[in-house]
Amino acid sequence: MDLPARGRHAAAAERFFTIFHRAALDEGWIWVLGEVGIDGMAMWVPPDPDDRYGRVMTEIDDAVAGLVGECKPRYDAFWAWIDAHRPTAPHWYLEHVAVDADRRGVGLGRALIDHGLGRADADGVPAWLVTSKSANVPLYERFGFAVDAAEDAPDGGPHLWFMVRDTR
């Protein structure tokens, strides 16, 4: 994930991910690579019949409201729209993956994605993700994902690709 080096949006995104990762850390969904620091990380949410993901999102709701302010209703509507695209059957969800800019191209992202896909395959369930970057679509297709839907988010939001990978 690339965050601009400056600006209030980058700072807000950094605060959001700090809050989100702290809340999700004990769930075991965050996988990290790096010998000294964090060279790469991914958040893979396993099939979630008890809605642990929903509970984490509820836990951070007040903090998110403090970050987004008067845009909170739009934020909530956006995520409800994304959740409406989520498969109803059990699946592994690639919430996000990031590799330090200085470590890209050495296979860390591939390792993080392959590890999650291996877990999905072992469980016999599909994997699912959402991306807002058109350049990511062919990347994820190389991992066996296919575009399930591609739509503009409501209320002037970004264009998103919803992708699914069946079990192997």
N, C-alpha and C positions, 0 to 999 in steps of 0.2 A: 504494500500500500504506500502510495506516495502522498505525503503531506507537504504542502508548500512550506518553504523555509520561514515564512513570516505571515503575519496577518491574524486577524481575530478568528477566522474560520479554522485555521490550522491549530491555534491554541485551544479552541473549543473542541475540536476533534480529538486532540491529545487528552484533554480532561475527560471527554466521554469515554475513550478507550481505557483510561486508567480506572475510572469508576466501574465500567463494565467488566474488565478483567479481574479486578479485585473481587467483585461479586461472584464471578464464575470460577475463580481459581480452585476452590475446594471441590468443584464438580468433576475435575479431571479432564475437562474438555480442551485445555490449552496445552499444546505440545510445542516445545521450544528446542531449537538447535543452536549450538554455540559452545565453544570451549571456554571462552573468557566472558563474553557478553552474550547478548541475544543476537544471533546472526539471522535467524528466521523463526517464525512462529506460525502456528495455525490453530484455529479453534474449530474443532469438529464436535458437533453435538450428536450423540448416538440416538437411536430410536428412543422416544421420550414419552412413554405411556402415562407417566405421572406428571407431565408438564413441568418438569424442573426448569426448563428454559423460560417458560412463562413466569415462574416464581422469581427467577433471577431478574427478569425484566421488570416485574412489579417491585422488587426490592430496590431497584435503582430509579424508579419513576420520579420520586421527589427531586433527586439530584439532577436528572435529565430536565425536569421542568425548570430548575434553576439555570441550566445552560441555555435552553432554547426560548425561555421566557414566553412572550405572547404567541410564539409560533407552536406552542405545545399541541393545540388541537390539530394543526396541519401535520405535525410529527406523528401524532397518534393515528390519524387517518392514513398516512403513508404506510406505516407498519401494519395496520389492519389490512390494507390492500395487498401488501406482500404476503401476509399470512393467509389471505384468501387463495393465493396461488400455491401454497404449500401442499404437497401430496398428503392425502389422508391416510395412506398406508404407511407402516413403519419405514423409516429411512434414516440414513446418516446425512447430516446437514453440514456442509462446509460453510461455516459462518463467515470466516475470513482467513486469509493467508497473507503473510507479509515477509519479505526478505530485505535485509539491509541493502541499500543501494550499492555499497562496496563489495557485497558478497553475491550479487546476482550473477547468474550464468554458470554457477558451479554445481548445480543440482540440488540445492537446499529446498527450493520450492517443490521440485519434483518429488523429493523424498517425503516431504510433509503431506503432499497430496496422495502419493502412492500408499503411504501408511494408512491414511483414512480410508482409501478405497479398499485396501486389504481387509480392514475391519468390517466394512460394509459387505464385502464378498463373503467373509467368514460368517457373518450373521445372515447371509442370504437375502439382503434387502438392497434397494437402490440407494444411490447417493443423490443429493439435490443441492443446488447452489443458485445464487442470484448474482449477476454482475451488471455494473453500469458502464463498463468499458467494452466497446466493440472489439478492441484488440485482444481482449481476453477470450472471446468466443472461440476462435480457432485453437487457442492454447488449451482450453478445456475440452474441446472436441478431440484433441490428440489423446486425452485421457479416457475417451469413450463417452463423454457427455454429449447430449444432443439438446438443441433448443426445444423446449416444450412450449414456450410462449415468449413473445417479445412485444412489449407495450410501453407506451408513455405513462408514467405515473400520473395520477390525478392532480389537478390544481397546479399544473405547470412543473411537475417534478421531472426527474430525469427519465430517459429511455432505459428500460431494464430488460435483460435477457434472463429468463428462468430456464435452468438447465437441469436435466436429469440423466443419470447413468444407471442403467439396469445392472443387475448382478451378473457376474461372469461365472 
